[in-house]
Amino acid sequence: MKKYSNLKEIAYLLNNCSAGYKNLISDRLQLIAIADDEGVKALIEIQNNYIVQAKLYNNVPANKNSFINNLIITFAKEIGLKINTSDVIINNFSLLNKAS
């Protein structure tokens, strides 16, 4: 239940429905929270090695915060994920291509 309480806390802090994912998390679907000393800033949904969602507070796309957007791109590059969402904008990152 500890994992679910973490999801409930993230859902509350980001004002989203991430707690509803509690029975869906598996090897194929993961949620990654981005946080700093002030708290949770964003949530990334990964399915089958693709980032399919990246949201800030109130489900605002992560691309509305350039630092978070670029952090997600760097994270994806470092662990070999593809990005398949308009929530993240890839401009000058030539080593990572958006999934087709």
N, C-alpha and C positions, 0 to 999 in steps of 0.2 A: 504493500500500500504506500510505501515511501515514494515510489515513482509517481503514483497517481497524485499524491499530495503536492509533489513538485509541479506536475502539469496543472493542477488547480491553481497553484500560486502564480504560475506564468500566465495562465488564462486571465486571472484577476489583474495582474500587473500590466499586461498588454491589452486588456479589454478585448479578448478574442475567444474563440471556441476550442483552443488547444486541448482542454481537458476531455473533450469528446473523442480524442484520439487514443485514449487509454487502452482500448482493446485492439487497436490496429497496429501498434508498434511491434515491429518484428525485424528480421534480417533484411526485409525489402523496404521497410518504411521506418525512418528515424526522424526525430525532431531534435534540432540543435538550438539551444538558446545562446544568444550573444549578450553578455553582461559586462559591466564595469563596476567600479566601486560604488556607484550610485544606484545600480540595479540592472534589471533586464531591459535591454534596448530593442531586441529583435528576436524573431524565431524563424528558423529555416526548416522547411520540410524537404526531406530527401527520400526519393523513391527509386529503387533500382539504379543507384549511382548517378541520378540526376537531381539537381536542385529544382523542385517544381513550385515552391513557394518561398518567399522571403518577405516577411511582414514586420512593420514597426507597430507602434501603439495604434489601436483602432483599425487594424488591418490595412494600414497605409503601406504601399509598396516600399521596399527597402531603398529603391533608387531615389527616393525623396530625401535621403540623407547620404551625401556623397561619401562620407567616411565609412559608414556601414556598408554601402554598396561596394566600395573598393575592398573592404575587409572580406566580404563574402567571395568576391572574385579571387582574391589571394588565397583564401581558405580552400576554395574549389580547386585551384591550380595545384596547391601543395598536396592535396590528398587524392587527386585524380578524378574529381567529379565533373560532370558536364552541367551546364546551366540551361534549363528549358523553361524559362519563365520571363515574362516581361517585368517582373518585380525587380529584376537586376538588369542594369544597363551595362553592356560591355562595349566600350568605345575603343580605347587604345590598348587593350590587352590582347595582343595578337597571338599569344600562345594558347589562349582558351577560346575555342569557337562555340558559339551558341549551338545547341543541338537542333537539328533540322526536323 
